[in-house]
Structures are given as C-alpha cells and as structure tokens.
Amino acid sequence: MRKIVEVAAAVMLRADGAFLLGRRPPGSVYAGYWEFPGGKVEAGGTPKQALVRELQEELGIVVNLAYPWIVREFDYEHAHVRLHFFRVVDWSEEVRDLQHDALAWQHAGTAGVAPMLPANAPVLAALGLPDFYAISNAADIGVEAQMAQLAKKLEQGLSLVQLREPALPAGPKAAFAAAAVRLCRSHSARVLINSDAELALKTGADGIHLNATQLMATTSRPDFPLVAASTHNAEELAQAARLGLDFVVLGPVRETATHPGQPGIGWQALERLIATTPIPVYALGGLNHTDLVPAWQAGAHGIAAIRAAWT
C-alpha cells in the first residue's frame, strides 16, 4: 500500500451558502479539474496549520474561523490522499486567485463547473444537507399537534425530517407518515422513514433511517436516494462508512428525557469518535439549536433533535 498523503481542504462558505472552487492550472496534475482549495500537511504539522497556510498562499486570505468536518481518502493514480475537510466560515482580506486557473462560487445541487476531482463527489452531496435534522414525536404530542408543528417548522425553513414513531399502531403510523411526506414534499423538504423500508416506498419518502441493529445487519446500501443511520460507537460509525450512507446521527451527547439518569458521552468523546469519519455526523441527545456551535467545533455537521425540534 502506498504512503498516504495528508491534505487539508477548505470548504469556504459565504453567508448565502455558496462555496468556493478552484480550477487546477495547466501543467499541474489533473489540470483543468475543479477542486476545493487546500494543500499538503507538512511533516510535523497539523491539518489546521496546513489549511491556514495554504489559503494564505492560494487565496491571500487569513482564516479567522474554521470547523473540522469530514475526512475522506481517495486513491488517485499519482497519490493516495487523505483529505481533511474544514468548513471555513470567517476570513479576512478579499479572496484573490493566486494559484488556480480560475475561481467560482457555487451552490450545493446546482454546481455548474466541470470536471470535478473525483474525490469530491460525496463532499458536494454532503454540502446539500442542512445543519438541523428534525425527528418526529407524534406519539407523545399527538398526531394533530405534530402535523401542525411540522407545517410551522417547514414554513420557517426546516428541510430534513425523520419520521420515527415506534409507539404508534401500524394503521395510524402509516396514515401519519403518508400525510407528513406529502406535507414535506409541498415544501421541498426531504423526509426519511425510520426502520421501515416498505413504508418508505409506499409513502414516496426520500429514504430510510436505519436503527443501529439494522445498520449492523445490513450488507449493502439500501436502494434509496437518501440513507442514514443511528450510531453510538466507533464500530457502528465504521459500518455506516463502509455502506456509503449519506449521514449518521451519533449520541446521546447529553442525558435525555427518554433515558433519565444515564449520562451522555459529552462533546470530547463525540469529537474523538468522529475525528476521521468520512460521512457527515449529526450530534444527538438532549440538544437544541443553541448547541450548533459546540457541535461544529467537535467536527459534527449539525445537530438532530426530537423534542427540541418542535418547540
């Protein structure tokens, strides 16, 4: 096996959600291909140090705030690289093209430049995920109340929902899922059904969310556009990555109302668990919107919530 080249890669994010791509110049490996700015990690250095240095050299900017994100490996003909992606959300000085052939600001789902370096396809897909993942709670608050709250939150911009109702009887659960999927569709939000592939197909949901038991028993990615899973440890995270899932939730980070007296793993443990995870991770367990920054600092994509999603 070839030596792995460690690389820092920057997903520079503007306030409008646009991210920056650069085109590799003539004479370079993969000349003409578009990539995220960045460069090699020097011996003895860290990916964060490489990120700061490379963005100064390539774009003339000073990084003020960057969050660790996902880590992906790719075996090119010229090198086996491990890409440490950071979401760069604040910088000083104007972006200038100092080393690339061209620069372009793009939006997830509508990127109009090509060709892209092949390692970046999953990264572009991950950029289309929001930072909040809402999980339904109809069995506790009532189906009518849940539908009302879902409608309200969709109007406010909610765009990713999991329908998880193990306590609802089969008939009411199917009716609720069908109505919720229709409502989400009308707002261009994506919706996953927890555990039940048949119900996901019947309702026309975007995908399925596997519980941890299902995840560990699955040998190939389910045939849905969007597939996620619940995870609690390194083994489950690794299985989700092997299956090529779109994202996972991990927790509980804190004690939850459903498991009183059981402490969560905390932010430091979450950070250690996801330090090299190649797919986006939503932190889960006793969290709300005010926990987004700690989640980003730990390397999570965002947060997932049940009760806090509807208050």
C-alpha positions in Angstrom: 0.0 0.0 0.0 1.3 3.4 -0.9 2.1 6.1 1.7 -0.9 8.2 2.5 -0.5 11.9 1.7 -2.3 14.1 4.3 -4.1 17.1 2.7 -6.1 19.9 4.2 -9.1 21.1 2.1 -11.2 24.2 2.6 -15.0 24.4 2.1 -15.2 28.2 2.2 -18.8 29.1 2.9 -20.3 32.5 2.3 -23.4 33.7 4.2 -25.6 32.8 1.3 -24.5 29.2 1.4 -22.2 29.4 -1.7 -18.8 27.6 -1.5 -15.6 28.3 -3.4 -14.0 26.0 -6.0 -10.7 26.5 -7.9 -9.6 25.1 -11.3 -6.2 23.4 -11.4 -3.8 25.3 -13.7 -2.1 24.0 -16.8 0.9 21.8 -16.1 -0.4 20.5 -12.8 -1.7 17.0 -12.1 -5.4 16.9 -13.1 -5.1 20.3 -14.9 -8.5 21.8 -15.7 -10.3 19.9 -12.9 -12.1 21.8 -10.2 -11.3 21.3 -6.5 -11.6 22.7 -3.1 -8.7 25.0 -2.2 -6.0 23.5 0.1 -2.8 21.6 0.2 -0.4 19.1 1.8 0.1 18.8 5.5 3.8 19.4 6.3 5.8 16.9 8.3 5.2 17.5 12.0 2.3 19.9 11.2 -1.4 19.6 11.6 -4.2 19.8 9.0 -5.4 23.1 10.6 -2.0 24.6 10.2 -1.9 23.5 6.6 -5.3 24.9 6.0 -4.3 28.4 7.3 -1.0 28.4 5.3 -2.5 27.1 2.0 -5.4 29.6 2.0 -3.0 32.4 2.6 -0.8 31.3 -0.3 -3.6 30.3 -2.7 -6.2 33.0 -2.0 -4.5 35.7 0.0 -6.8 35.4 3.0 -6.4 35.0 6.7 -8.6 32.3 8.3 -10.4 33.5 11.3 -12.8 30.6 12.0 -12.8 27.1 10.5 -14.6 24.0 11.8 -13.3 20.4 11.2 -15.8 18.5 9.1 -15.2 15.1 7.3 -12.1 13.1 6.4 -12.1 11.2 3.1 -9.5 9.0 1.5 -9.0 8.6 -2.3 -6.5 6.6 -4.3 -5.5 8.7 -7.3 -3.1 7.4 -9.9 -0.5 9.8 -8.6 -1.1 9.6 -4.9 -3.2 8.1 -2.1 -4.6 11.1 -0.3 -6.4 11.6 3.0 -8.4 14.8 2.7 -9.2 16.7 6.0 -12.1 18.9 5.1 -12.8 22.1 7.1 -15.8 24.4 6.8 -14.3 27.9 6.7 -16.9 30.4 7.8 -14.9 33.6 8.5 -11.8 35.1 7.0 -10.1 38.4 6.5 -8.9 40.1 3.2 -10.5 39.7 -0.2 -10.3 36.4 -1.9 -7.8 36.5 -4.8 -6.8 34.0 -7.4 -3.1 33.5 -6.7 -2.5 29.9 -7.8 -5.6 28.5 -9.6 -6.5 28.9 -13.2 -10.0 30.3 -12.2 -12.2 30.5 -9.1 -16.0 30.0 -8.9 -18.6 30.4 -6.1 -21.1 27.6 -6.4 -24.3 26.3 -4.6 -25.0 22.8 -3.5 -27.1 20.9 -6.0 -26.5 23.5 -8.7 -22.7 23.4 -9.2 -22.1 24.4 -12.8 -18.4 23.8 -13.2 -16.8 20.6 -14.5 -15.0 18.3 -14.3 -14.6 17.9 -10.6 -11.8 15.9 -9.0 -13.4 12.5 -8.4 -12.8 12.5 -4.6 -15.1 15.5 -4.2 -18.5 14.0 -5.4 -19.6 12.8 -1.9 -18.5 16.2 -0.4 -20.7 18.1 -2.8 -23.6 15.8 -1.8 -22.9 16.4 1.9 -23.0 20.2 1.4 -26.6 19.8 0.4 -27.5 18.6 3.9 -28.8 21.3 6.4 -27.4 21.7 9.8 -30.5 20.6 11.6 -32.3 17.2 11.4 -35.7 17.1 13.0 -37.2 13.8 14.3 -40.9 13.4 14.7 -42.6 12.9 18.1 -46.2 12.3 17.2 -46.8 9.5 19.7 -46.0 11.9 22.6 -47.5 15.2 21.4 -50.3 13.7 19.3 -50.6 13.3 15.5 -52.6 16.5 15.0 -50.2 18.6 17.1 -47.2 17.0 15.3 -48.7 17.9 11.9 -49.3 21.4 13.0 -45.8 21.8 14.3 -44.3 20.2 11.2 -46.2 22.7 9.0 -45.0 25.6 11.1 -41.3 24.5 11.0 -41.4 23.8 7.3 -42.7 27.3 6.7 -39.7 28.5 8.8 -37.2 26.6 6.6 -36.9 23.1 8.0 -35.6 20.9 5.2 -34.7 17.5 6.6 -37.1 15.3 8.7 -37.1 11.8 10.1 -40.5 10.2 10.8 -39.8 7.9 13.8 -42.9 6.6 15.5 -42.3 3.2 17.1 -45.1 3.7 19.6 -47.8 4.4 17.0 -50.0 1.5 15.9 -49.5 0.4 12.3 -52.6 2.0 10.8 -52.2 5.4 12.4 -48.5 5.3 11.8 -48.9 4.7 8.0 -51.6 7.4 7.8 -49.4 9.9 9.6 -46.3 9.0 7.5 -48.3 9.5 4.3 -49.6 12.9 5.3 -46.2 14.0 6.7 -44.4 13.0 3.5 -47.0 14.9 1.4 -46.5 18.0 3.6 -42.7 17.8 3.4 -42.9 17.4 -0.4 -45.0 20.5 -0.7 -42.2 22.5 1.0 -39.3 20.8 -1.0 -38.1 19.2 2.3 -36.6 15.8 2.3 -38.0 13.1 4.6 -36.8 9.7 5.8 -38.8 6.9 7.4 -37.2 5.2 10.4 -36.6 1.5 10.1 -39.4 0.6 7.7 -38.3 0.3 4.1 -41.8 -0.8 2.9 -43.4 2.2 4.4 -40.8 4.5 2.9 -41.5 3.0 -0.5 -45.3 3.2 -0.1 -45.3 6.9 1.0 -42.7 8.0 -1.5 -40.3 9.2 1.1 -36.8 10.2 0.1 -35.1 7.5 2.0 -34.8 5.4 5.2 -33.1 5.9 8.5 -31.7 2.6 9.9 -31.6 1.9 13.6 -28.3 0.6 14.9 -29.4 -3.0 14.9 -30.4 -2.8 11.2 -27.2 -1.0 10.4 -25.0 -3.7 11.7 -27.1 -6.4 10.0 -27.0 -4.7 6.6 -24.5 -5.9 4.0 -25.2 -3.3 1.2 -26.6 0.1 1.0 -30.4 0.1 0.8 -31.8 1.3 -2.6 -33.0 4.7 -1.7 -31.7 8.2 -2.7 -31.0 9.1 0.9 -29.9 6.6 3.6 -29.0 7.4 7.2 -28.4 5.5 10.4 -28.3 5.9 14.2 -24.9 5.2 15.7 -23.4 5.1 19.2 -19.8 3.9 18.8 -16.8 3.5 16.5 -17.9 0.1 15.2 -21.3 1.5 14.0 -19.7 4.6 12.5 -17.3 2.4 10.5 -20.2 0.2 9.3 -22.1 3.3 8.1 -19.0 4.4 6.2 -18.5 1.0 4.6 -22.1 1.0 3.3 -21.6 4.5 1.9 -24.5 6.1 3.8 -25.3 9.7 3.4 -25.1 10.7 7.0 -25.5 9.4 10.6 -26.6 10.6 14.0 -24.4 9.9 17.0 -25.2 10.1 20.6 -26.5 10.7 23.1 -24.3 13.7 23.8 -26.2 14.6 27.0 -28.7 12.9 29.3 -32.1 12.7 27.6 -35.7 12.7 28.8 -36.2 9.2 27.5 -33.2 7.9 29.4 -33.1 9.9 32.7 -30.1 9.2 34.9 -27.9 8.0 32.0 -25.2 10.5 31.2 -24.3 11.3 27.6 -20.9 10.8 26.0 -20.1 14.5 26.0 -18.6 16.7 23.3 -15.0 15.5 23.8 -15.9 11.8 23.3 -18.0 12.7 20.2 -15.1 14.7 18.8 -12.8 11.7 19.2 -15.3 9.3 17.7 -15.8 11.3 14.5 -12.3 12.6 14.0 -11.7 10.5 10.9 -15.3 9.8 9.8 -15.8 10.2 6.0 -19.6 11.0 6.2 -21.5 13.8 7.9 -22.5 13.3 11.5 -25.4 14.9 13.4 -24.9 15.1 17.2 -28.0 13.8 19.1 -29.2 13.7 22.6 -30.5 16.5 24.8 -29.5 19.1 22.3 -31.2 22.2 20.7 -30.4 24.9 18.2 -28.1 26.7 20.7 -25.8 23.7 20.6 -24.9 24.1 16.9 -21.6 25.9 17.5 -20.3 23.2 20.0 -21.3 20.6 17.5 -19.4 22.3 14.7 -16.4 22.7 17.0 -16.4 18.9 17.6 -16.5 18.2 13.9 -20.2 17.4 13.5 -22.2 18.5 10.5 -25.0 19.7 12.8 -27.5 18.5 15.4 -30.5 16.3 15.4 -33.4 16.6 17.9 -36.7 15.2 18.8 -38.4 17.4 21.4 -36.3 20.5 20.7 -37.3 20.3 17.0 -40.9 21.2 17.8 -40.5 23.9 20.5 
